[in-house]
């Protein structure tokens, strides 16, 4: 059974609590040791100070000089002992005979403990010993007479149990303080973990790691190039397609974390953040490459925090448009064939219902003969004389059939035919002819006698193509643009492809139009190495 991973909240609390616990444990031990030492030193100082005060007391000195215990001295020392909670206060002579003691019967007896000898040598000290009242910490102070000789000593004792109890009390205080601090630390860790959890939108670390991996996989799987910047203009995300494009454009270094204006200045991504609006399907250059780019701002809680650019190299889109143009032509041809076939089925059905079998047989034979004629005329003589390449001839034949089915009369004019061309140049001519024929056909629709004249020939090493229609033409206002068009959307993009192909092969295009009279388009492309394409 797979164990559930520990939650971030639990990890945070365990880590924070563990750190606080270890820190407080070390601090508590050190503090307890310090408190015990300070307590012991404090009590030892207390008995020492009391003993040092008593040794100079006139009553003590007088009694020792007199050589006999006195009630006044006993009353004095007992009052001091009870006030300070001492175990005993003993005043003794040089023979260690007691002059005072808490137990009256022991007055006059010898001092017990075996640690009083040094005091009569004039030394002040503290020691631990077991006396008649039990173990104690005791201070010794010598008492001097008038001639500065030692005439006795004062010993003040405090029970060892009292010191141990004071030490334990200090340790308990440290433990309670550490426990309180630990509790505060755990509460703080709980609120800290909740805050972190909220900032991470309730996600666990493993979920965040998975999201990051999924994000990287999605970015790399995208066919389009993706570049994202933050509000400071630094690139925060770039996928493989974008890296490949930038390298092809001459930028061979890593881009993530760099200023977008240094990597692709023409893109002006920071402007999207300032304007807070996007731009769609605009063409931008990077070095010698072109890309169709969409730029949009990135918002979080109504605040613009960056911008995103998605793009694809324009050559790739051109190839897609070429394929779509071919598919559209094929689809139109299929629709036309389907319509014609349905009409013939209706006629056959009617003949069967009316039992006109002889007319039906004649009609079917006529259809068969027409089919064979159409099959044998897939490459009409006039088209075969225009171009040597069969694929281009087939394309022209299909276009011609579609125009004639639309009721448009097609006339071909030729001179020196086109030679064999490279595959790239054939693709270019299919784009040029396909788009110009479609535009001419649309301009000629609804005309009383619609016609299109196409001239295809070679003149002095230059391929010449002219298409003339008698359609609606262009107005002077429409001709003011770089490429006049009365249509919108994909048509404009197709005509842009025509001009790009012509420019790519170093050709020229001329347009002559009169509103209501028709349009003449003339294209020249020089024939050279690689079909006119510069190496």
Secondary structure, DSSP 8 states (H G I E B T S, - for coil): -------HHHHHHHHHHHHHHHHHHHHHHHHHHHHHHHHHHHHHHHHHHHHHHHHT-HHHHHHHHHTS--HHHHHHHHHHHHHHT-SEEEEEETT-BBS--SSGGGTTSB--SS--GGGGGT--EEEEEEETTEEEEEEEEEEE-TTS-EEEEEEEEEEHHHHHHHHHHHHHHHHHHHHHHHHHHHHHHHHHHHHHHHHTTT--HHHHHHHHHHHHHHHHH-SSEEEEEETTSBEEEE-HHHHHHHHHTT--S--TTSBHHHH-GGG-HHHHHHHT--EEEEEEEETTEEEEEEEEEEEETTEEEEEEEEEEEHHHHHHHHHHHHHHHHHHHHHHHHHHHHHHHHHHHHHHHHTT-HHHHHHHHHHHHHHHHHHHHTSS-HHHHTTBS-HHHHHHHHHHHHHHHHTT-EEEEEESS-B----HHHHHHHHHHHHHHHHHHHHHHTT-TT-EEEEEEEEETTEEEEEEEE-S----TTGGGSSS--S--THHHHHHHHHHHHHHHTT-EEEEEEETTTEEEEEEEEE--TTTT---
